[in-house]
Amino acid sequence: MKWSPLLIPFSIIAHLAIINSILGLFTPETYSYPLVILSCLLWLLLAIDSDFYTIKRKERFVTELPKFLRKFIIFMLAYFTVLAFMQTPFLPLRHLKILGMLFLVLILFRWSLFFLREQYRIEGGNYVNVVVIGKDKSLHQIKKVFERPDYGYRYKGYFDDSPDIAEQYHLGAISQSYRYINENDIDEIYCAVSRLSHADLKQLIRFSDNNFKKLKLIPDHKGIFTRAMEVEHYGTIPVINLRKSPLDNKIAKTGKRIFDIVFSGLVILLILTWLIPLLFFINKFQSKGPVLFKQLRNGHNKKPFWCYKFRSMALNTEANSTMCIRNDARVTRIGKMLRKTSIDELPQFINVFLGEMSVVGPRPHMETHTFHYQENVEKYLVRHFAKPGITGLAQVKGYRGEIVHKSDIINRTRFDIFYLEKWHPLMDFQIIYSTIANAIKGEEKAY
């Protein structure tokens, strides 16, 4: 039984029932009929805008979680806006707690729905029969997707004019596929376009349309596709953007920038306003030079900017060319403490406030190192598609400080690219938490 068409209306009705039940039960003094109607309309509009209710076969709870979080945050803000607009007296803290409870119930329901659907598919329900026309390099990868029982595909095999006797899934030549598809109740056809001529492809399209079969084309990608790619349409022409990042979204950029301004503003007001004068006097007794050290580093789009730090070394001619190493003689006594606790990085919140950096992002390197790494490290410059950060995913994973082996900068670059491709707000909060925890515990590479 294929019950997917019932899943969306069931989810919508269940979500609206949960929202109205909890808000009606716990906030009866404010939850009037106009608010009921507005809440339902608001939830549905947000769902339509974010394409929230889908029945994509490969969607999972984890991959859809960021979309749910964004939708609920907007719903929560709009809910308070409606209450204020209606001039309804309410206790903000109490309503926040109730909305928090609503969030937990909704997310538990959504997880349960995904879990039950996956179990149903594993047991053999909600499946589609699929075959592949043409064997190219992509067949192995797409076959692994088909063989996941929680996705509900039943992979029957492939047709190709180059027979492989040892391959159990080879069903015959391409010309034999049409009869097999009709006789074996095949639902979806996946076609590797590199293996078909233009005439064969047009024939396959006509056959699919005339026999009510879904046809999906696998382009000749030459092995260059990535998970971060996105297909854009220029008129009727599909164009593949290989370097799509969640941070390209205007809402994500705006939200991240607002967080940066608020967070950096608080650090500047509450910490730097008294810490800079204090370190100024301490430095005067230990070594000559300014309390702040500035260095040209490469930021967003490789644009150079002055990166600020508390000076932790005696004045020297190698500051802009040589990284600090273990037991570096240039580091002052107060500098050792600053570097060990990462306090020396705090002035970079000024860079964040000015928009040159972000709280979280790939760490910026001095210009001489950028010029060297871009020539010797594969995809190194990809990390400059985002603003550099005070801390980043690579740093909390252990790749901070001195580059001892080439693998250090390679792995740092890989983590930075992963951050760009998979960014979401929760990742930033997790990185900030890990950074603070590591600073308190102390890090081996903090010297």
N, C-alpha and C positions, 0 to 999 in steps of 0.2 A: 504493500500500500504506500503510495507516494502522497504524504500529507503536507509537503512543503508549502502549498498555497494557503493552508490554514495557519501557518506559523506566525505570519506577520499580523493578521487581525487578532489572533490570540494574545500575542505579545503586547500590542497596543492596548487592548481592553484590560489586560492584567496590570500593566503599568499605570494606567489611569485609575484603575480601582485601588491600587496600593497607595497612590498619591492622595486621592480623595479620602480614603479610609483613615490614613495616618493623620493628615492635616485636619480632617473633620473631627477625629476622635480626640486629638491632643490640643487643638487650637479652636475649640468651638466658639470662643468669644470673637474671633476675627474671621473665621472661615465662612463667609456668607455666600449666597448663591452667585452673585457677580464674580466673586473670587474663584468659585468652583469653575465657572465657564471660562474665565480668563486663564486659569492654571491649565485647564485641558487644552485650550487653543494654543497657549504658549508652548506646552510640551510637544504638541503635534507640529507646530511651525518649526521648532528647533529640530525635530526629527526629520522633517522634509529637507530643511536646509543642510543638514549634516549627512543625509542619506543613511540615517541611523538604522532603520528597519530594512534589512536586506536578508536574502536567503542564499548568499554566495556559498557555494559548497565548501570552499577552503577557508572561510572565516573561522576564527577561533576566539575564545574568550580573552586570551592574553593580547592578541593583536587588535581587538576591538575595544580594549579597556581605555586607551587614551581618548578615543572618540566619545565614550560614555562620560569620562571625567570632564571633558570640555563642555559637553552638553549640560551636565548637572550644575556645573559652576555658573554657566550663563543663566540657567533656570533659577538658581538660587538668588543671583543678583537681581534678576527681573522680578522675582517674587517680592523681594523687599521694596523694589521700586514701585510695584503696584500697591503695596500696603501704604507706602508714603503718599502716593498720588491720591489714593482713596481717603487719605487723612484718618486712617484707622489706628488708634493707639495700640501699641504692642510692646512687649519686652524683647529687645533684640537678642540678648543672650539666650533666653528661653527658646526663641524660635530657631536660633542656630543649633541648639541641641536637638530639637525635634527634626530639623532638616538633616542633621547628621544621622539620626536614627533612620530617616527616610532613605538616605543614601545607602546605608548598610542593607536595608531590606531590599531595595531595588537591585543592588549589585549581587546580593545573594540569590535573588530570583533569576537574574540574568545568567549567573554562573550555573545554576541548576538547569536552566533551559539548554544551555550549551552542553552540559554534562549528559543530560538525558538524550539529547539528539545524537551525540557521539556514541553512546551506549546502544541506541536503537540501530545505528548504522553498523556497529561492530557485530550486532546480532543478525544482521542481514537485511534490515529494512532501509527505506529511503535511498535506494541505490540507482545508479545509471550504468548502462552497458556502454563501453567505449572501445573504439579501435583506432589505430593510427595508420594513416596512408603515407608510406614513404619512410625509410630509415635513414636518419642522419645522426650527427653527434648529439643532438638534443634528446634523442629517444631514451637514452639511459636515465637522464634526469627526470623527464616527464613520467617515465615508468615508475620511478620511486614515489612520485606524488600519487599516482593511480593506485599503488599498492598499500597506501595508508588506509587501514580499515575504517578509521573515524571520518574520512572524507566521503565514503560511500560510493567510490568508483568500483566497477567490475571490469578490469582490463582483460580483453579477450585476446589481443595480439596485434600484429601489424602486417601490412601488405607492402611488398617491395619487389621490384623486378630483378633484384640481385639476391637470389635465394641463399639462405644460410642454413644448411642442413642441420648444424649443431644447435641452432636456436629453436627452442621449443615453441616460442611465441610467433614464429613466422607462419602466416596463414596462407600465403600464396602470392601470385603476381597482382599488380594493381588492378588489372582488368577483371580479376576474380572477386574483387572487393564488393562490387555492387550487389551481386546476388547474395553474398554472405550477409551483408548488412540488412537486407530485407528479410532474409530467412531466420535471422538470429536476434531480432528485436533490438538492434543497436540504437541507442538514444543519441549519442554524440560521436562525431567523426573529427579526429584531429589530423590535420594534413601538414606534412613537412613540405613547404612550397619549393624547396631547393631540389626535390626529387621528381617534380612533375613539370612537364612542358606547359606552355601557355594554353594550348588546346586541351590538354588533359585536365588542367585546373578548371577551365570553363565548363568542361563536361561534368566534373565532380560537383561544381556549384549548382548546375542545372539539376543533377540527380538529387542533391540534398533538398533543394527547394521543392521539387516535384514529389518527393517521398516523405516530406515532413520530418527531416533529420537536421539536427543542429550541426553546423560545420564550423570548426574553429581552425584558423590558419596559424601554423608555426613558422615565423619568418626565418629566412636564412641569415642568422645573426653572426656568423663567423667566430663564435665563441667569445663575443665581446660584451654580452649583456650582463648587467649587474642587478642586484635587488633594489638599488636606489633609483633605477630608471623610471621614467614616466613617458607615456605616449601622449603627445599633443597633436591636435588636428589643425592643419593649415588648409582651410577649405575642406576638401575631401581627402587630402593627403595626410596620412599618419606620419608624424615625425617623432623620433625617439630621443628623449632627453636622458642621457646616461647618468647625470649627476644631480638628481633631484633630492632635495633635503627638506624635512619638515620645517626647517628654519626659513625656507623660502616663502612660507605662508605669511601674509601680512599680519594676521591676528597673532600668530606665534611670535613674530618679530616685535610687535607692539607690546605683547604681554611680557616678553623677556626684557624689553627695554624698561618698562615700568618697574619691574622687579629690580633691575639693576640700579635705577635711580633711587628707589626707596632704600634698598639694602646699603648701597654705597653712601647715601646721604646720612643714614643712621651711624655708620662706622665713622665717617668724617666728623660728625657732631659729637658723638659719644666717646670716641677713642682718640682720633688723631688730633683734636683740638688741644688736648693736654699731653699726649704722648710725644708730639713733635718738639714742644719746648723742653720737656724733660730730657729727651735724648740729645737735644742740642747742647745742654749744659754738661751731660755726661761725656759726650764726644769731645768737648773742649778740653777736658782733663786727660783724655787718653790719646788723641791723635789730631793732627791738623786736618782741616777740610770741612766742607759743609755737612749738615746732618742728613740731607737728601742726596742721593746719587741718581743721575739720569743717564739713560743709555738709549741710543737709536735701535729700535727693533721693528720688525715687519709685522703689520697688523692685517686687518681685513683687506682683501684684494691686494695683498703684499705692500700696502701703503705704509711707509715708515712713520713712526711716531716716537716721541720721547717717553720712555717707560720709567716710572719713578720707583725707587726703593730707598729704604733707610741704608745709609752707607755703613757697610760692615767690614770694609777693608781700608788699609792705609792707602793714601794716594799713590798710584802706580801707573806706569805707561802701558801695561798689558790688560787693563780693565776691560777694554772693548774688543779684545781678541782671544783671550784665554779664559776658559771656564774655571770656576773654583774647584779645586781638587781636595781630596782628603788631606788633612794636616797642612793646609795651604798657609804659608808663612805670611801672606798678605792680610789675613783675617785678624782683626783686633780682638781684644778680650771681650768687649761688649758685643762685637760682631759675631763671635761664636755663639753667644746666647741668642742673639737675634735670628741667626740662621737656623739654629737648632729648633727653635720654636716657630719658625716661619714668620715671626713678627716683622722681619725685614721687608716682606712683601706687602704690608698693609698700605703704604702710600699709593699702591696701584689702584686703590679704591677711588683715588682722584682721577686716574685714567678712565675708570668705569663711569664715574659721574659725568666726565666730559664726553663720553660716547666712543672713546678710542678702544676700550676693552669691555669685556663682560665679566660678571662674577665667575661664570663657568664657561670654559671653552678651551681650545688648544693653547698650550703655553707658547708665548712668543719667544723667538730666539733672536740673539743679536744678529745684525745684518751680515757680518762675515760668515757666521755659521749657516745662515739661510742660503747664501750664495754657494756654499760648499755642499750642503745637503741636497739642494735642488738638482745638482749634477750627479749625485752619487746614490740617492735614495729614491726608489720607485714611488711615484705618486706623492712625493713629499709636499708639493705645492697645493695639493687638494685641501689641506688643512687651513689654507688661507681663504677659503670660501666663506668662513665664519669669523666673527670677531674673536681675537685671542682672549683667554681667560686668566684670572688669578689662580684658579685651580682647574683641573680637568680630569677626564676619565683616566688618561694615561698615568697621571700623577698618583691617583688613589689606588691604581693597580700596581704600583711599585716602580714605575718608570719616570722618576724625577731626578733632577740634579745632574751630576756629571755623566757624560757619555763615555763609558769605558770600552765597550765593544760595539761593533756596528749593529749587532742585533738590538741594542738598547734603543737606538734612534729608529730602526725599522719597526719594532714593536710599538714604540711611542706613536709613530705615524699611523699604524694600523688601528690603534685604539682611538686616535683622533678622528680618523675617517669613519670608524664605526659610530662614534658620537654624532657626527654630522648626518649620517644616514638614518640613525635610529632615535634621534633626539625626541624627548618629550619632557614636560615640566617635572614629573616625578624623578627622572634621571638626574636633573639638576639638583633637586633637594637631597637626593641620596648621595651625590658627589660632595655637596657642601657638608653634610653630616659626617661622611667618611673623612673629609679633610680636617674638620675640627677634632674628631676622635683621634686621628693619627697625630695631630699636633700635640694633643694632650699626652698621648702615650709615648711620643717620640718616634722618629723614623731613622732608620739606619743611614739613608742617603741624605739626611738633612745635615749638611756640614758646609 
